[in-house]
Amino acid sequence: MRLRLPEERPTEPPTGFKIAHPVLSQDGTRAGFTGVSLGGALPYGVVADASCVYGRRHRSPARRCDCGFHCVHERAAAEALLCVEEHRAAVLLDITVLGAYIRFELGFRYARQRVRTATVGPCACGARAVALADAGWGRPGWRALAAACPGCVRGRTSVSLAAFARLAGDGLRVVAGSGTHRATVDPGLPEDLGVPELLAEAALLQARLDWFQSRLARLEGAGSRSRTTAARGLDLKSGRGWRLVGDAHPYRPPETPMTGMARATRRTDSHPDLTDPRMGAPFFSTWRVGTPLRQRRSVEAVAVAWERRPWPADDLLGYHVYTGHDASTLLHYAQWTSEQAYEAFARTRRQERVDEIDTAVPDIERLGLTRYRHYRSGGPADRGGRIPGCVVIVDVEFEGPDSARQHAWVDAVFEALANEPAPHPGGISAHFHHSTDGTRVLNYAEWDSARSHLDALAAPGDGIGSATALWERVQTWPGLKSTTVSRYDHALGLVPD
């Protein structure tokens, strides 16, 4: 017998509370919010409808899925979530539950909502917030914001609380929460700094010294160590006070000696060229780090560990890191000319980077590295001048090794794509790779946005293809074991300078 949940038909829409990060569109004309967990990849407005973050074709909230908006009954329960470190910059939302909902002991999961009031907490310095300023992270097309007082807002992209409410529209109220009042803004360094603020200022000074040290190391040429008299820093890692040390990097892990002219490592915002003819061994790996805050910290730790070392080998063409829309994982993509070149790097220069990253962000779960070969690509070579807003990884596993089956299945996909009666305009390109062990195929697909990919999944048919015989053949291929779809944002690119 199928059990049904009891139905409620309230005379007034239920209300609740939740937390979210305020966001501002890239052009500064729209404002909204983004969630702190699974839905964090899809910003929403004051009035919004939920969709399944897993791309499943059902209405939210489905009983056998955890999709939909979430809120709690009590304001105190939502405020308690703001005590968590990665949620300190979030705002408290007072919402009205609209449409279908499922009631739980502590809150609701529901299909539609209206944000009535957003309460902005104090600035990071403790003062009462007067604006929302750039928080230093975001999503494609959206800049995350955080509470800021008059003294901390200087030099940052910001909007006043009233301006944010006006941009968000639909009658949103934005109010400032509690905080200490700072009557005047000293154009210099405030005089009332405590130990935490002074430590932060010293950390900024240390970062500048590190930058000068890295520039000096580049100018000194290949393989030379920086002179210890070039800069003197503060040891901020000792919990027993401050002490002067001779090297600006007193805790730098030992570095493998380099020979010849070393090339510097630099960041790039450009997406990788997956059809580079020099690439003979692409590698994909996944890390699970747990939260959006740890995603951002892990990306920055990777950047720091690589940027202050010379580029490890000419055989490495590029290294890219992506943040998962599941708010928990990172995807890594490395372009090597050969597996032998990677093995040489792994023996001599990989571990020092791993150790530094693990020190900065402990307890990273590395889910494994898979070796691939690029097989076929579809789409314009230059992406048609379009910039990908979302990378979709389709990981296909087969029962047992069979390289001929890998190639035949990919060829069948291209045949179905070529005969697709209604291709979605949001797709930019698709790059198919087969694993060297013969059991997997990975499609690195570029889309203009995550929303376009979700819309394509929601169209008639199973997956992004129409309900045609060619697509049915792809989906029922003999030996096909599983298919996993994951969405990512390009967060970091590293290339030789």
C-alpha positions as CSV (number, residue, x, y, z in Angstrom):
1,M,0.0,0.0,0.0
2,R,1.3,3.4,-1.0
3,L,1.5,5.8,1.9
4,R,0.6,9.4,1.3
5,L,1.6,12.5,3.3
6,P,-1.3,14.3,4.9
7,E,-2.3,17.3,2.9
8,E,-2.5,20.9,4.4
9,R,-4.5,23.7,2.9
10,P,-3.6,26.8,5.0
11,T,-5.6,29.9,4.7
12,E,-2.4,32.0,4.7
13,P,0.9,31.0,3.1
14,P,3.4,29.6,5.7
15,T,6.4,31.6,6.6
16,G,10.0,30.7,7.6
17,F,13.6,31.8,7.8
18,K,16.8,30.9,5.9
19,I,20.2,32.2,5.2
20,A,21.8,33.1,1.9
21,H,24.6,35.2,0.3
22,P,23.5,38.4,-1.4
23,V,24.8,38.7,-5.0
24,L,25.0,41.5,-7.6
25,S,25.0,40.9,-11.3
26,Q,28.2,41.7,-13.3
27,D,26.7,44.8,-14.9
28,G,25.3,46.0,-11.6
29,T,21.7,46.1,-12.8
30,R,20.2,43.1,-10.8
31,A,20.5,41.8,-7.3
32,G,19.5,38.5,-5.7
33,F,20.7,35.7,-3.5
34,T,22.5,32.4,-3.7
35,G,22.2,29.5,-1.4
36,V,24.8,28.2,1.1
37,S,24.6,24.5,0.2
38,L,23.4,22.5,-2.9
39,G,21.7,25.4,-4.7
40,G,24.6,27.7,-4.3
41,A,25.4,27.6,-8.1
42,L,22.1,29.1,-9.1
43,P,21.3,32.6,-7.9
44,Y,17.6,33.5,-7.4
45,G,15.5,36.6,-7.1
46,V,13.1,37.8,-4.5
47,V,10.3,35.7,-6.1
48,A,11.7,32.4,-7.5
49,D,10.7,28.9,-8.4
50,A,12.8,25.9,-7.4
51,S,14.3,23.3,-9.8
52,C,16.0,20.1,-9.2
53,V,19.8,20.7,-8.9
54,Y,20.5,17.2,-10.0
55,G,18.8,17.8,-13.4
56,R,16.0,15.3,-12.8
57,R,12.8,15.9,-14.6
58,H,10.4,16.2,-11.8
59,R,8.7,19.1,-10.0
60,S,10.2,20.4,-6.8
61,P,9.8,19.4,-4.0
62,A,9.9,15.7,-4.9
63,R,9.4,13.2,-2.1
64,R,12.3,11.0,-3.2
65,C,14.7,13.8,-3.8
66,D,16.1,16.6,-1.7
67,C,15.5,19.3,-4.3
68,G,13.6,22.5,-3.7
69,F,14.0,25.6,-1.5
70,H,14.6,24.9,2.2
71,C,13.8,27.0,5.3
72,V,13.3,26.6,9.0
73,H,10.4,27.5,11.2
74,E,12.2,29.5,13.8
75,R,14.3,32.6,13.4
76,A,16.6,31.5,16.1
77,A,17.4,28.3,14.2
78,A,18.4,30.3,11.1
79,E,20.5,32.7,13.2
80,A,22.3,29.7,14.7
81,L,23.5,28.7,11.2
82,L,25.2,32.1,10.9
83,C,27.6,31.0,13.6
84,V,29.2,28.5,11.2
85,E,32.5,29.9,9.8
86,E,31.6,29.7,6.1
87,H,28.2,31.3,6.7
88,R,29.4,34.3,8.7
89,A,28.9,36.6,5.7
90,A,25.4,35.4,4.8
91,V,22.3,37.4,5.5
92,L,19.1,36.3,7.2
93,L,16.0,36.0,5.0
94,D,12.4,36.2,6.2
95,I,10.4,34.3,3.5
96,T,6.9,33.3,2.5
97,V,6.5,29.7,1.3
98,L,4.5,29.6,-1.9
99,G,3.2,26.6,-3.9
100,A,3.6,23.0,-2.9
101,Y,5.6,22.2,0.2
102,I,6.6,19.3,2.4
103,R,6.6,20.0,6.2
104,F,9.3,18.7,8.4
105,E,9.9,18.9,12.1
106,L,12.3,21.9,11.8
107,G,11.1,23.5,8.5
108,F,9.8,23.3,5.0
109,R,11.0,22.0,1.6
110,Y,9.0,23.8,-1.1
111,A,8.5,24.8,-4.7
112,R,8.3,28.6,-4.7
113,Q,9.2,31.5,-2.3
114,R,9.1,35.2,-1.8
115,V,11.8,36.9,0.2
116,R,10.1,39.6,2.4
117,T,13.0,40.9,4.4
118,A,16.8,40.5,4.3
119,T,18.6,41.3,7.6
120,V,22.3,42.1,7.0
121,G,24.6,41.4,9.9
122,P,27.5,43.5,11.1
123,C,30.7,44.2,9.1
124,A,33.6,41.8,9.6
125,C,35.1,44.4,11.9
126,G,32.0,44.4,14.1
127,A,30.6,47.8,13.1
128,R,27.0,48.2,11.9
129,A,26.7,47.6,8.1
130,V,25.7,50.5,5.8
131,A,26.4,48.7,2.5
132,L,27.0,45.4,0.8
133,A,30.5,45.2,-0.7
134,D,32.4,42.8,-2.9
135,A,33.1,39.6,-0.9
136,G,36.0,38.4,-3.1
137,W,34.2,35.5,-4.7
138,G,31.1,34.8,-6.9
139,R,29.5,32.8,-9.6
140,P,29.7,33.4,-13.4
141,G,27.9,36.7,-14.0
142,W,27.3,37.3,-10.3
143,R,29.5,38.9,-7.6
144,A,29.0,37.8,-4.0
145,L,28.5,40.6,-1.5
146,A,29.1,40.9,2.2
147,A,28.2,43.4,4.9
148,A,30.5,46.5,5.1
149,C,30.7,49.5,7.4
150,P,31.9,53.0,6.1
151,G,35.5,52.3,7.1
152,C,35.7,48.9,5.3
153,V,33.8,49.7,2.2
154,R,36.5,52.0,0.6
155,G,37.9,50.8,-2.7
156,R,35.5,47.9,-3.1
157,T,32.5,47.5,-5.4
158,S,29.5,48.1,-3.2
159,V,25.8,49.1,-3.1
160,S,23.9,50.6,-0.2
161,L,21.3,48.5,1.5
162,A,18.5,50.7,-0.1
163,A,20.1,50.3,-3.5
164,F,20.3,46.5,-3.2
165,A,16.6,46.4,-2.3
166,R,15.7,48.6,-5.3
167,L,17.8,46.4,-7.7
168,A,16.2,43.2,-6.3
169,G,12.7,44.6,-6.6
170,D,9.4,42.9,-5.7
171,G,9.0,44.9,-2.5
172,L,12.1,43.5,-0.8
173,R,13.1,45.2,2.5
174,V,16.8,45.2,3.5
175,V,17.6,46.2,7.1
176,A,20.9,46.3,9.0
177,G,21.3,44.1,12.0
178,S,23.1,44.8,15.2
179,G,26.7,46.1,15.3
180,T,28.8,48.7,17.1
181,H,28.4,52.2,15.7
182,R,31.4,53.9,14.3
183,A,30.7,57.6,14.2
184,T,33.6,58.8,12.0
185,V,35.8,57.2,9.4
186,D,39.5,57.9,9.9
187,P,41.2,58.0,6.4
188,G,44.2,56.4,8.0
189,L,44.5,53.2,10.0
190,P,41.8,53.1,12.8
191,E,43.2,53.6,16.2
192,D,40.8,51.2,18.0
193,L,42.3,48.0,16.5
194,G,42.5,44.9,18.7
195,V,44.7,41.9,18.4
196,P,42.7,40.2,15.6
197,E,42.7,43.3,13.5
198,L,46.4,43.9,14.0
199,L,47.1,40.3,13.0
200,A,45.1,40.8,9.8
201,E,47.1,43.9,9.0
202,A,50.3,42.0,9.6
203,A,49.1,39.2,7.4
204,L,48.6,41.8,4.6
205,L,52.1,43.1,5.1
206,Q,53.4,39.5,5.0
207,A,51.6,38.9,1.7
208,R,53.2,42.0,0.2
209,L,56.6,40.9,1.4
210,D,56.0,37.5,-0.2
211,W,55.1,39.1,-3.5
212,F,58.3,41.2,-3.5
213,Q,60.3,38.1,-2.6
214,S,58.7,36.1,-5.5
215,R,59.5,39.0,-8.0
216,L,63.1,39.0,-6.8
217,A,63.4,35.3,-7.2
218,R,62.2,35.6,-10.8
219,L,64.8,38.3,-11.5
220,E,67.6,36.3,-10.0
221,G,67.2,33.6,-12.7
222,A,67.0,29.8,-12.7
223,G,67.1,27.8,-9.6
224,S,68.5,30.4,-7.3
225,R,67.2,30.8,-3.8
226,S,66.1,34.3,-2.6
227,R,68.7,36.0,-0.5
228,T,67.8,36.0,3.1
229,T,68.7,39.7,3.4
230,A,66.2,40.7,0.7
231,A,63.3,40.9,3.1
232,R,62.5,40.2,6.7
233,G,59.1,39.0,7.7
234,L,56.9,38.4,10.7
235,D,56.3,34.8,11.8
236,L,52.5,34.8,12.1
237,K,52.2,31.0,12.5
238,S,53.5,31.0,16.1
239,G,50.7,31.1,18.6
240,R,53.0,32.5,21.3
241,G,53.5,36.0,19.9
242,W,55.6,37.5,17.1
243,R,59.2,37.0,16.3
244,L,61.4,38.2,13.5
245,V,62.8,35.6,11.2
246,G,65.5,35.9,8.5
247,D,63.6,34.5,5.5
248,A,60.3,36.0,4.3
249,H,59.1,32.3,3.8
250,P,60.2,30.7,7.1
251,Y,57.9,27.7,6.6
252,R,58.5,27.1,2.9
253,P,58.6,23.3,2.1
254,P,61.9,22.2,0.6
255,E,61.9,22.7,-3.2
256,T,63.4,20.5,-5.8
257,P,66.5,22.1,-7.3
258,M,65.9,23.3,-10.9
259,T,68.4,23.3,-13.7
260,G,68.4,25.5,-16.8
261,M,66.2,28.6,-17.3
262,A,63.1,28.2,-15.1
263,R,59.8,29.6,-16.4
264,A,57.6,31.3,-13.9
265,T,54.0,30.2,-13.2
266,R,51.2,32.6,-13.8
267,R,47.4,32.6,-13.4
268,T,45.0,32.9,-16.4
269,D,41.3,33.3,-16.6
270,S,41.2,31.7,-20.1
271,H,39.6,28.3,-20.4
272,P,41.9,25.5,-21.7
273,D,42.2,24.5,-25.3
274,L,41.2,20.8,-25.2
275,T,42.2,20.2,-28.8
276,D,45.8,21.3,-28.4
277,P,47.7,18.9,-30.7
278,R,50.7,18.9,-28.4
279,M,48.6,17.2,-25.6
280,G,49.2,13.5,-25.4
281,A,48.1,12.7,-21.9
282,P,45.2,14.7,-20.3
283,F,44.5,13.9,-16.6
284,F,41.3,14.4,-14.7
285,S,41.0,14.1,-10.9
286,T,38.4,15.0,-8.3
287,W,38.8,16.3,-4.7
288,R,36.0,16.4,-2.1
289,V,36.6,19.3,0.3
290,G,33.1,19.6,1.8
291,T,31.9,23.2,1.8
292,P,31.9,26.3,-0.5
293,L,34.3,28.1,1.8
294,R,36.7,25.1,1.7
295,Q,36.3,25.1,-2.1
296,R,37.6,28.7,-2.3
297,R,40.4,28.1,0.2
298,S,41.5,25.0,-1.6
299,V,41.6,26.8,-5.0
300,E,43.7,29.6,-3.4
301,A,46.0,27.1,-1.7
302,V,46.6,25.5,-5.1
303,A,47.3,28.9,-6.7
304,V,49.8,29.9,-3.9
305,A,51.6,26.5,-3.9
306,W,52.1,26.7,-7.7
307,E,52.6,30.4,-8.3
308,R,55.6,30.8,-6.0
309,R,57.4,27.9,-7.7
310,P,58.8,27.8,-11.2
311,W,56.7,26.0,-13.8
312,P,57.6,22.3,-13.3
313,A,58.2,21.2,-16.9
314,D,57.8,22.3,-20.5
315,D,55.8,19.1,-21.0
316,L,53.0,20.5,-18.8
317,L,50.9,22.7,-21.1
318,G,48.4,23.9,-18.5
319,Y,46.7,23.1,-15.2
320,H,43.1,24.1,-14.4
321,V,40.8,23.8,-11.3
322,Y,37.0,23.9,-11.3
323,T,34.6,24.3,-8.4
324,G,31.6,21.9,-8.4
325,H,28.1,23.1,-8.3
326,D,27.5,20.5,-5.5
327,A,29.3,23.0,-3.2
328,S,31.7,20.2,-2.2
329,T,34.0,19.1,-4.9
330,L,36.9,20.3,-7.1
331,L,37.8,19.1,-10.6
332,H,41.4,19.1,-11.7
333,Y,42.4,19.0,-15.4
334,A,46.1,18.8,-16.4
335,Q,47.4,18.8,-19.9
336,W,50.6,16.8,-20.3
337,T,52.4,15.9,-23.5
338,S,53.1,12.4,-22.3
339,E,52.5,10.1,-19.3
340,Q,56.3,9.8,-18.8
341,A,56.5,13.6,-18.3
342,Y,53.8,13.4,-15.6
343,E,55.5,10.5,-13.9
344,A,58.8,12.5,-13.7
345,F,56.9,15.4,-12.1
346,A,55.1,13.1,-9.7
347,R,58.4,11.6,-8.5
348,T,60.2,14.9,-7.9
349,R,57.9,18.0,-7.6
350,R,54.4,16.9,-6.9
351,Q,54.7,16.1,-3.2
352,E,56.0,19.5,-2.1
353,R,52.9,21.1,-3.6
354,V,50.6,18.5,-2.0
355,D,52.1,19.0,1.4
356,E,51.7,22.8,1.3
357,I,48.1,22.5,0.1
358,D,47.2,20.0,2.8
359,T,48.7,22.3,5.4
360,A,46.6,25.2,4.3
361,V,43.4,23.1,3.9
362,P,43.5,19.9,6.0
363,D,41.4,16.7,5.3
364,I,41.0,17.0,1.6
365,E,39.6,13.7,0.2
366,R,41.3,12.9,-3.1
367,L,38.9,10.6,-5.0
368,G,41.3,9.4,-7.6
369,L,43.1,10.4,-10.8
370,T,42.2,9.0,-14.2
371,R,44.3,9.0,-17.3
372,Y,42.6,9.8,-20.6
373,R,43.3,10.3,-24.3
374,H,41.5,12.9,-26.3
375,Y,39.4,11.3,-29.0
376,R,36.9,13.7,-30.7
377,S,35.6,17.2,-30.3
378,G,32.5,19.0,-31.6
379,G,31.9,22.7,-31.9
380,P,33.8,25.6,-33.4
381,A,37.5,25.6,-32.8
382,D,37.4,29.1,-31.2
383,R,34.1,28.5,-29.4
384,G,32.5,30.9,-31.8
385,G,33.8,33.8,-29.7
386,R,31.7,32.6,-26.7
387,I,33.0,32.3,-23.2
388,P,31.8,29.2,-21.3
389,G,29.8,30.0,-18.2
390,C,29.5,26.3,-17.1
391,V,31.6,23.2,-17.7
392,V,29.5,20.0,-17.7
393,I,31.4,16.7,-17.1
394,V,29.6,13.6,-18.3
395,D,31.4,10.5,-16.9
396,V,30.3,7.3,-18.6
397,E,31.4,3.9,-17.2
398,F,31.3,0.6,-19.1
399,E,31.3,-3.0,-17.9
400,G,34.9,-4.1,-18.5
401,P,37.7,-2.7,-20.7
402,D,37.0,-2.4,-24.5
403,S,38.6,0.4,-26.4
404,A,36.6,-0.4,-29.6
405,R,33.4,0.0,-27.6
406,Q,34.6,3.4,-26.3
407,H,35.2,4.7,-29.8
408,A,32.0,3.2,-31.2
409,W,29.8,4.8,-28.4
410,V,31.4,8.2,-28.9
411,D,30.9,7.9,-32.7
412,A,27.2,7.1,-32.0
413,V,26.9,10.2,-29.9
414,F,28.2,12.4,-32.7
415,E,25.8,10.7,-35.2
416,A,22.9,11.5,-32.8
417,L,24.1,15.1,-32.4
418,A,24.4,15.6,-36.1
419,N,20.8,14.5,-36.6
420,E,19.4,16.3,-33.5
421,P,16.2,18.1,-34.6
422,A,16.3,20.7,-31.8
423,P,19.8,21.4,-30.6
424,H,19.9,23.7,-27.5
425,P,21.5,27.0,-28.3
426,G,23.3,27.1,-25.0
427,G,25.8,24.3,-25.9
428,I,29.2,25.6,-27.1
429,S,31.4,22.5,-27.5
430,A,31.9,18.9,-26.5
431,H,35.3,17.1,-26.0
432,F,35.3,13.4,-25.6
433,H,38.1,11.4,-23.9
434,H,38.5,7.7,-23.4
435,S,40.3,6.3,-20.4
436,T,43.5,4.4,-21.0
437,D,42.1,1.4,-19.1
438,G,39.3,1.0,-21.6
439,T,36.4,1.4,-19.1
440,R,35.3,5.0,-19.2
441,V,34.5,7.9,-21.5
442,L,34.5,11.5,-20.3
443,N,32.8,14.3,-22.1
444,Y,34.0,17.8,-21.2
445,A,31.1,19.9,-22.4
446,E,31.1,23.7,-22.4
447,W,27.8,25.6,-22.0
448,D,27.1,29.3,-21.9
449,S,25.4,28.9,-18.4
450,A,24.3,26.3,-15.9
451,R,20.7,27.4,-16.5
452,S,21.0,26.5,-20.2
453,H,22.1,23.0,-19.3
454,L,19.3,22.6,-16.9
455,D,16.8,23.8,-19.5
456,A,18.2,21.3,-22.0
457,L,17.7,18.5,-19.5
458,A,14.2,19.6,-18.8
459,A,13.2,19.5,-22.5
460,P,11.4,16.4,-23.9
461,G,13.7,13.3,-24.1
462,D,16.1,11.5,-21.8
463,G,19.1,13.7,-21.3
464,I,20.0,16.6,-23.5
465,G,18.9,14.8,-26.7
466,S,15.5,14.6,-28.2
467,A,13.4,11.4,-28.1
468,T,14.9,9.9,-31.3
469,A,16.0,6.4,-32.2
470,L,19.6,7.5,-32.4
471,W,19.6,8.9,-28.9
472,E,17.9,5.8,-27.6
473,R,20.7,3.7,-29.1
474,V,23.2,5.8,-27.3
475,Q,21.4,5.5,-24.0
476,T,20.9,1.7,-24.2
477,W,24.4,0.8,-25.6
478,P,25.4,-2.7,-24.7
479,G,27.7,-2.8,-21.7
480,L,26.8,0.8,-20.6
481,K,27.0,0.6,-16.8
482,S,26.4,4.2,-15.5
483,T,26.4,7.8,-16.4
484,T,27.2,10.7,-14.0
485,V,26.6,14.4,-14.9
486,S,28.3,17.1,-12.9
487,R,28.5,20.9,-13.4
488,Y,31.5,23.1,-12.6
489,D,32.8,26.6,-12.8
490,H,36.3,27.4,-14.1
491,A,38.0,28.8,-11.0
492,L,41.8,28.8,-11.7
493,G,44.0,28.4,-14.7
494,L,47.8,28.0,-14.3
495,V,50.2,28.2,-17.3
496,P,53.9,28.9,-17.9
497,D,54.8,32.6,-18.2
